[in-house]
Amino acid sequence: MRSLLDVADAIERVLRAIADWSGWLMIVLMVVICFDIMSRKLGYQIPGMGSTRLQELEWHLHTVLFSMWLGQCYILNAHPRVDTLTAGRPLRTRAWVELAGCLAFALPYAGIVAWFSLGFVATSYLTGESSEAVVGLSQRWIIKGFFVLGLWMLVAAIVAVILRLIVFLSGSPAGHRSDLNIERFVDPT
């Protein structure tokens, strides 16, 4: 059971590092937004970098930020959930419900979407997909690739949660570690 926790810890460390790194893109996004607004208001634009490209760059940066935080947000239990049925139940019951939900719904759905999204990116790359706007950004496969990477990080996060739940529910001594913090995966707060 200790090895399951080590795998879960490793997955969470990688997801946290990616989220922390990508958080710096928020500054880049703010600069791009401010520059876009100021250049439109002042009527000045850098040649070849019109407002259309800047606006597309803004939503590309939004997508990268969202995608790079998908896995970490799942680990932090920062996703919407409805726990009407389990709200007053014991911790072990909530953990069983969470495990069943992860195995029956979250992992299969995220896995299928992530798997089939690989073709989505490949098609974009092979066809040379670019913006529909004449002056828009090219290489649309890059932003699609970031989104698919985010989906795979979500799959990894679900696996990490499943591993922690298995250790907890097995009653293993490793499952009683203080840093297991199983409540974060089964509590709606």
Residue frames as qw, qx, qy, qz and C-alpha x, y, z in Angstrom:
[[0.000, 0.884, 0.467, 0.000, 0.00, 0.00, 0.00],
 [0.343, -0.713, 0.105, 0.602, 2.92, 2.31, 0.65],
 [0.364, -0.040, 0.587, 0.723, 3.87, 2.04, -3.03],
 [0.120, 0.703, 0.634, 0.299, 0.37, 3.18, -4.06],
 [0.217, -0.916, -0.193, 0.275, 0.80, 6.28, -1.91],
 [0.434, -0.452, 0.367, 0.687, 4.23, 6.91, -3.40],
 [0.293, 0.327, 0.660, 0.610, 2.76, 6.79, -6.92],
 [0.053, -0.863, -0.494, -0.097, -0.08, 9.12, -5.88],
 [0.369, -0.786, 0.015, 0.495, 2.43, 11.50, -4.27],
 [0.425, -0.164, 0.507, 0.732, 4.58, 11.51, -7.43],
 [0.179, 0.589, 0.640, 0.460, 1.58, 12.26, -9.65],
 [0.190, -0.914, -0.346, 0.092, 0.49, 15.09, -7.35],
 [0.444, -0.595, 0.182, 0.645, 4.00, 16.59, -7.26],
 [0.345, 0.117, 0.585, 0.725, 4.15, 16.69, -11.06],
 [0.016, 0.742, 0.593, 0.313, 0.66, 18.20, -11.34],
 [0.329, -0.865, -0.195, 0.327, 1.49, 20.82, -8.70],
 [0.447, -0.378, 0.334, 0.739, 4.75, 21.74, -10.45],
 [0.239, 0.365, 0.626, 0.647, 2.98, 22.15, -13.81],
 [0.132, -0.854, -0.492, -0.109, 0.22, 24.25, -12.23],
 [0.413, -0.754, -0.028, 0.510, 2.75, 26.43, -10.40],
 [0.410, -0.138, 0.462, 0.774, 4.80, 26.95, -13.55],
 [0.133, 0.505, 0.637, 0.567, 1.81, 27.75, -15.71],
 [0.209, -0.819, -0.451, 0.287, 0.49, 30.22, -13.13],
 [0.309, -0.467, 0.171, 0.811, 3.12, 32.66, -14.39],
 [0.192, 0.314, 0.657, 0.658, 1.26, 32.77, -17.67],
 [0.086, -0.823, -0.548, 0.125, -1.39, 34.82, -15.88],
 [0.240, -0.693, 0.082, 0.675, 1.07, 37.74, -15.89],
 [0.216, -0.063, 0.653, 0.723, 1.69, 37.26, -19.60],
 [0.045, 0.598, 0.763, 0.243, -2.06, 37.15, -20.17],
 [0.142, -0.845, -0.335, 0.392, -2.58, 40.39, -18.24],
 [0.233, -0.497, 0.334, 0.766, 0.15, 42.13, -20.26],
 [0.155, 0.186, 0.764, 0.598, -1.36, 40.95, -23.55],
 [0.029, -0.742, -0.669, -0.021, -4.85, 42.08, -22.52],
 [0.192, -0.803, -0.125, 0.551, -3.62, 45.48, -21.34],
 [0.233, -0.313, 0.507, 0.769, -1.54, 45.97, -24.49],
 [0.132, 0.407, 0.795, 0.430, -4.49, 44.98, -26.69],
 [0.075, -0.837, -0.518, 0.161, -6.82, 47.42, -24.94],
 [0.232, -0.727, 0.082, 0.640, -4.30, 50.28, -24.96],
 [0.257, -0.131, 0.623, 0.727, -3.33, 49.75, -28.60],
 [0.093, 0.583, 0.741, 0.320, -6.99, 49.79, -29.68],
 [0.151, -0.874, -0.365, 0.284, -7.76, 52.90, -27.62],
 [0.244, -0.688, 0.245, 0.638, -4.67, 54.74, -28.85],
 [0.691, 0.685, 0.027, -0.230, -5.06, 53.55, -32.42],
 [0.148, 0.708, -0.684, -0.097, -1.53, 52.13, -32.55],
 [0.971, -0.060, 0.206, -0.105, -0.78, 48.54, -33.48],
 [0.377, -0.514, 0.681, 0.362, 2.50, 46.74, -34.01],
 [0.562, 0.440, -0.463, -0.525, 2.73, 45.82, -37.69],
 [0.531, 0.147, -0.824, -0.129, 1.66, 42.22, -38.16],
 [0.231, -0.197, -0.844, 0.442, 0.22, 42.01, -34.64],
 [0.304, -0.368, -0.234, -0.847, -3.26, 43.43, -34.95],
 [0.508, -0.256, 0.421, -0.707, -6.07, 43.21, -32.46],
 [0.907, 0.060, -0.225, -0.351, -7.35, 39.94, -33.95],
 [0.693, 0.263, -0.608, 0.283, -4.08, 38.16, -33.22],
 [0.016, -0.338, 0.598, -0.727, -3.87, 39.64, -29.76],
 [0.704, -0.163, 0.192, -0.664, -7.41, 38.54, -28.94],
 [0.915, 0.118, -0.364, -0.124, -6.70, 35.05, -30.22],
 [0.442, 0.344, -0.656, 0.506, -3.51, 34.99, -28.16],
 [0.373, -0.335, 0.431, -0.750, -5.62, 35.95, -25.13],
 [0.886, -0.091, 0.061, -0.451, -7.96, 32.99, -25.50],
 [0.789, 0.291, -0.517, 0.159, -5.01, 30.71, -26.24],
 [0.154, 0.378, -0.645, 0.646, -3.41, 31.78, -22.97],
 [0.644, -0.233, 0.270, -0.676, -6.74, 31.28, -21.16],
 [0.938, 0.095, -0.245, -0.228, -6.90, 27.76, -22.58],
 [0.585, 0.343, -0.624, 0.389, -3.35, 26.95, -21.52],
 [0.171, -0.360, 0.557, -0.728, -4.01, 28.22, -18.00],
 [0.806, -0.113, 0.115, -0.570, -7.25, 26.25, -17.72],
 [0.903, 0.211, -0.368, -0.074, -5.70, 23.10, -19.16],
 [0.467, 0.386, -0.640, 0.472, -2.56, 23.15, -17.04],
 [0.265, -0.283, 0.556, -0.735, -4.66, 23.49, -13.88],
 [0.770, -0.118, -0.363, -0.512, -7.23, 20.74, -14.64],
 [0.742, -0.032, -0.643, 0.187, -5.37, 17.99, -12.80],
 [0.235, 0.108, -0.547, 0.796, -4.31, 20.11, -9.86],
 [0.453, -0.204, 0.066, -0.865, -7.85, 21.43, -9.39],
 [0.823, -0.166, -0.458, -0.293, -9.15, 17.87, -9.24],
 [0.596, 0.017, -0.631, 0.497, -6.52, 17.02, -6.63],
 [0.024, 0.098, -0.386, 0.917, -7.53, 20.11, -4.63],
 [0.030, 0.531, 0.837, -0.125, -11.21, 19.14, -4.93],
 [0.046, 0.414, 0.044, -0.908, -11.88, 22.51, -6.57],
 [0.154, -0.125, -0.732, -0.652, -14.41, 21.12, -9.03],
 [0.577, -0.174, 0.057, -0.796, -18.18, 21.40, -8.73],
 [0.253, -0.048, -0.966, 0.032, -19.85, 18.51, -6.98],
 [0.614, -0.364, -0.091, -0.694, -23.26, 17.65, -5.62],
 [0.269, 0.135, -0.898, 0.321, -23.04, 15.65, -2.40],
 [0.592, -0.308, 0.003, -0.745, -26.68, 15.61, -1.39],
 [0.903, -0.136, -0.360, -0.191, -26.71, 11.86, -0.83],
 [0.777, 0.012, -0.449, 0.440, -23.45, 11.64, 1.12],
 [0.014, -0.732, 0.172, -0.659, -23.47, 14.88, 3.12],
 [0.574, -0.598, 0.320, -0.459, -24.24, 13.33, 6.51],
 [0.977, 0.032, -0.208, -0.007, -22.59, 9.97, 5.94],
 [0.705, -0.589, 0.273, 0.285, -19.46, 8.62, 7.65],
 [0.022, 0.755, -0.514, -0.407, -16.07, 9.22, 6.03],
 [0.349, -0.147, 0.894, 0.241, -15.70, 5.61, 4.84],
 [0.484, 0.583, 0.645, -0.097, -19.11, 5.71, 3.13],
 [0.275, 0.900, -0.053, -0.334, -18.22, 8.93, 1.34],
 [0.163, -0.581, 0.714, 0.355, -14.89, 7.40, 0.33],
 [0.469, 0.165, 0.858, 0.127, -16.67, 4.35, -1.15],
 [0.434, 0.789, 0.396, -0.180, -19.05, 6.60, -3.09],
 [0.084, 0.861, -0.340, -0.368, -16.12, 8.69, -4.35],
 [0.318, -0.332, 0.837, 0.297, -14.22, 5.57, -5.42],
 [0.496, 0.430, 0.754, 0.026, -17.27, 4.19, -7.22],
 [0.327, 0.891, 0.164, -0.268, -17.83, 7.52, -8.95],
 [0.074, -0.734, 0.553, 0.388, -14.19, 7.75, -10.03],
 [0.349, -0.142, 0.893, 0.246, -14.17, 4.20, -11.40],
 [0.412, 0.515, 0.752, -0.001, -17.59, 4.26, -13.03],
 [0.286, 0.905, 0.312, -0.032, -17.78, 7.82, -14.34],
 [0.092, -0.928, 0.233, 0.277, -14.77, 10.15, -13.96],
 [0.414, -0.451, 0.689, 0.389, -11.96, 7.87, -15.13],
 [0.541, 0.333, 0.718, 0.283, -13.78, 6.27, -18.10],
 [0.295, 0.906, 0.301, -0.036, -15.18, 9.59, -19.31],
 [0.110, -0.899, 0.317, 0.281, -11.93, 11.55, -18.95],
 [0.523, -0.294, 0.719, 0.350, -9.93, 8.67, -20.40],
 [0.545, 0.509, 0.632, 0.213, -12.14, 8.29, -23.46],
 [0.207, 0.969, 0.117, -0.071, -12.19, 12.03, -24.14],
 [0.282, -0.775, 0.472, 0.312, -8.40, 12.29, -23.66],
 [0.598, -0.055, 0.729, 0.327, -7.76, 9.29, -25.91],
 [0.486, 0.638, 0.548, 0.237, -9.93, 10.47, -28.79],
 [0.016, 0.975, -0.003, -0.221, -8.62, 14.02, -28.45],
 [0.509, -0.431, 0.536, 0.517, -5.21, 12.81, -29.61],
 [0.467, 0.386, 0.661, 0.443, -6.68, 12.37, -33.10],
 [0.072, 0.946, 0.309, -0.061, -8.17, 15.84, -32.85],
 [0.269, -0.824, 0.302, 0.397, -4.67, 17.31, -32.40],
 [0.533, -0.120, 0.685, 0.483, -3.12, 15.06, -35.06],
 [0.396, 0.663, 0.582, 0.254, -5.73, 16.10, -37.62],
 [0.025, -0.981, -0.073, 0.176, -5.15, 19.76, -36.80],
 [0.403, -0.624, 0.492, 0.454, -1.41, 19.31, -37.28],
 [0.524, 0.094, 0.732, 0.425, -1.65, 17.29, -40.49],
 [0.310, 0.761, 0.521, 0.231, -4.09, 19.71, -42.12],
 [0.363, 0.142, -0.035, 0.920, -2.13, 22.78, -41.05],
 [0.187, -0.796, -0.564, -0.118, -5.18, 24.20, -39.32],
 [0.260, 0.039, -0.198, 0.944, -5.01, 27.88, -38.50],
 [0.168, 0.427, 0.445, -0.769, -7.37, 30.63, -37.46],
 [0.381, 0.632, 0.656, 0.159, -10.46, 31.22, -39.53],
 [0.049, 0.951, 0.044, -0.301, -9.58, 34.92, -39.46],
 [0.709, 0.643, -0.077, 0.279, -7.29, 35.94, -42.30],
 [0.185, 0.725, -0.433, 0.504, -4.99, 37.80, -39.90],
 [0.799, -0.532, 0.110, -0.259, -5.35, 35.27, -37.06],
 [0.346, -0.606, 0.716, 0.002, -2.81, 32.96, -35.48],
 [0.720, 0.308, -0.571, -0.247, -1.57, 29.87, -37.26],
 [0.349, 0.220, -0.868, 0.277, -0.58, 26.47, -35.86],
 [0.649, -0.392, -0.003, -0.652, -3.89, 25.77, -34.13],
 [0.852, -0.065, -0.518, 0.038, -2.62, 22.28, -33.20],
 [0.328, 0.266, -0.582, 0.695, -0.44, 23.78, -30.46],
 [0.390, -0.252, 0.317, -0.827, -3.36, 25.13, -28.45],
 [0.874, -0.085, -0.245, -0.411, -5.33, 21.95, -29.04],
 [0.697, 0.175, -0.625, 0.303, -2.31, 19.99, -27.83],
 [0.003, 0.275, -0.555, 0.785, -2.28, 21.94, -24.57],
 [0.683, -0.184, 0.074, -0.703, -5.95, 21.18, -24.06],
 [0.902, 0.036, -0.413, -0.121, -5.37, 17.46, -24.63],
 [0.435, 0.271, -0.650, 0.561, -2.38, 17.54, -22.26],
 [0.330, -0.279, 0.382, -0.817, -4.72, 19.04, -19.66],
 [0.863, -0.093, -0.157, -0.471, -7.16, 16.16, -20.18],
 [0.792, 0.139, -0.557, 0.207, -4.36, 13.62, -19.64],
 [0.130, 0.296, -0.584, 0.745, -3.34, 15.47, -16.47],
 [0.641, -0.233, 0.139, -0.718, -6.95, 15.17, -15.31],
 [0.910, 0.017, -0.391, -0.140, -6.78, 11.41, -15.93],
 [0.530, 0.246, -0.619, 0.525, -3.56, 11.26, -13.88],
 [0.223, -0.318, 0.412, -0.824, -5.22, 13.22, -11.06],
 [0.830, -0.164, -0.088, -0.526, -8.19, 10.84, -11.01],
 [0.830, 0.114, -0.523, 0.158, -5.77, 7.90, -10.80],
 [0.235, 0.316, -0.579, 0.714, -3.96, 9.56, -7.87],
 [0.526, -0.269, 0.244, -0.769, -7.25, 10.06, -6.03],
 [0.910, -0.034, -0.297, -0.286, -8.27, 6.46, -6.72],
 [0.646, 0.221, -0.619, 0.389, -4.96, 5.20, -5.32],
 [0.058, -0.294, 0.522, -0.799, -5.39, 7.23, -2.13],
 [0.724, -0.175, 0.045, -0.666, -8.96, 6.01, -1.73],
 [0.870, 0.073, -0.485, -0.051, -7.86, 2.37, -2.17],
 [0.411, 0.236, -0.650, 0.593, -5.21, 2.76, 0.52],
 [0.321, -0.253, 0.361, -0.838, -7.66, 4.43, 2.87],
 [0.815, -0.082, -0.072, -0.569, -10.44, 1.89, 2.32],
 [0.748, 0.179, -0.635, 0.077, -8.10, -1.10, 2.62],
 [0.708, -0.697, -0.020, -0.112, -7.49, -0.24, 6.26],
 [0.793, 0.233, -0.243, 0.508, -3.75, -0.44, 5.67],
 [0.509, -0.635, -0.181, 0.552, -1.52, 1.27, 8.26],
 [0.348, 0.021, 0.297, 0.889, -0.20, 3.37, 5.38],
 [0.078, -0.616, -0.563, -0.546, -3.75, 4.64, 4.96],
 [0.441, -0.805, -0.372, 0.141, -3.67, 6.28, 8.36],
 [0.510, 0.025, -0.022, 0.860, -0.81, 8.64, 7.55],
 [0.020, -0.689, -0.363, 0.627, -1.67, 12.15, 8.59],
 [0.063, 0.456, -0.351, -0.815, -0.81, 13.50, 5.14],
 [0.194, 0.284, 0.893, 0.291, -3.27, 11.12, 3.43],
 [0.187, 0.302, 0.151, -0.923, -5.94, 13.77, 4.08],
 [0.114, 0.288, 0.895, 0.320, -8.72, 11.71, 2.54],
 [0.117, 0.682, 0.545, -0.473, -11.32, 14.28, 3.59],
 [0.069, 0.538, -0.245, -0.804, -10.28, 16.62, 0.80],
 [0.095, 0.063, -0.818, -0.564, -11.51, 14.11, -1.80],
 [0.184, -0.422, -0.881, -0.110, -14.88, 13.36, -0.27],
 [0.083, -0.632, -0.479, 0.603, -15.96, 16.63, 1.33],
 [0.353, 0.759, 0.442, 0.321, -17.80, 19.24, -0.71],
 [0.174, -0.973, -0.018, 0.151, -16.01, 22.15, 0.99]]
